[in-house]
Amino acid sequence: MNALLAKSEELFLAALAQPEAERGAFVERGCAGDVAVRAETERLLRAHRTVGDFLETPVSLAVAESSRGARIGRYQLREKLGEGGVGIVFLAEQAEPFRRQVALKVIKPGMDTREVIARFESERQALALMDHPHIARVFDAGTTAGGRPYFVMELVSGVPCTRFCDEERLTLDERLALFVKICRAIAHAHAKGVIHRDIKPANLLVARYEGEPVPKVIDFGIAKATEFKLTEKTVHTTLAHFMGTPAYMSPEQAGLGGRSVDARSDVYSLGVLLYELLVGRTPFDGQSLASTGADEVRRRIRDDAPGLPSARLTALAPEALGVAAQQRQLEPARLLATVRGELEWVAMRCLEKDPARRFDSANALPRTWAAISAANRSRLRRHRRSRAGKAMRATTARRAGSARRRPPRSRAGRFRGAQTRRNVPLKTKCARPRVAARRTRKHIAPTWKAGRRWTN
């Protein structure tokens, strides 16, 4: 029965997009001989004609515009890609002036309130300001026949960044390189005066282009402008609602009308993302936050200190730690040793409760990591040039068998070689070589005749 209703409703919505004179023939073709589907669809159409247009808002038209196969402007909707709180994203095909596939986002039917429209317009204006290879570009914008705003952007085919890293088994260095690209994209938005406020893996899609992982930042739905207005309409924030995702939300973002949110709020969210790329888990578990009330969520985000990434790894079960290490192509002990130190310090500085103690911008994270990497390379070079480094390399070479000397052929050469290996002074002059021989180890016996003078 559910399948019958679903098919009938889909055919009904598609029929509403057709001219009324052609709906009968369209339903007959669409039902493909299924009498029950045709009867249910015709019943819905009769009810639609009976109800008429007594509503102020043409909801039926809005529903028809959001169905597969409908046309919005010069774009034909092919399939639904995703759905958020107030918007739906469709895979659409542009027919003119040239043919290409795009992503079209439109407000859900019945959600076109003043506040939702204001936020929607803010999002498309924020995206229109961006000009960065790692931020989705806006191609077009407009209003549907039902009065709902929409915008068209590039089609981003990818998966959330954390899922991509785990499925591709990226190493820590590769994850950090991807993280640096994301930081630079967010820094570009900050330079344009826009704070994202909803940085999370679902809004950071990654795909391979020419063999390289390329991230794309999407969904500026709750973005905030710092230097200008993104829309002329007034946007109100309800105190009971969260603006963002709790697991990635900064303490000031979780507050009730407290400190103002600035670029350092996005730095906090980037710290949560770095934490998850290192450990495979967020500092505060998203499921446990979702199971508690709003006040408790705010209290935990504002007051509870997140554990160190290395401590979080140590607390994992052996099987979970093994999986996390395998996804990063490391042994569990090596993963713990690598996360401790500079990586851990960078993540925890981003997660400071006080914004003044965090990095001051998203660009500071790539700069800091580059400085740490340069310092590590310099320290490694100094170690290699030092006496300890040379001794370590010599020991490694001897263990590998590459530093073995070929025994001298002559007796004098063997005696001299034995002295060299045992740190015996070579410039020894004596009338009795046996005396010099006794300075070496006992098993080395001189072969010269007594009374013969030997000089090095």
Secondary structure, DSSP 8 states (H G I E B T S, - for coil): -HHHHHHHHHHHHHHHTS-GGGHHHHHHHHHTT-HHHHHHHHHHHHHHHHHTT-SSS-HHHHHHHTSTT-EETTEEEEEEEEE-SSEEEEEEEE-SSS-EEEEEEEE-TT---HHHHHHHHHHHHHHHH---TTB--EEEEEE-TTS-EEEEEE----EEHHHHHHHHT--HHHHHHHHHHHHHHHHHHHHTTEE----SGGGEEEEEETTEEEEEE---TT-EESSS-S-SS-----TTS-SS-GGG--HHHHSSS-S---HHHHHHHHHHHHHHHHHSS-SS-HHHHHTS-HHHHHHHHHH-----HHHHHHTS-HHHHHHHHHHTTS-HHHHHHHHTTHHHHHHHHHT-SSGGGS-SSTTHHHHHHHHHHHHHHHHHHHHHHSHHHHHHHHHHHHHHTTT-----SSHHHHHHHHHHHTT--S---BS-HHHHHHTS-TT----S-TT--B--
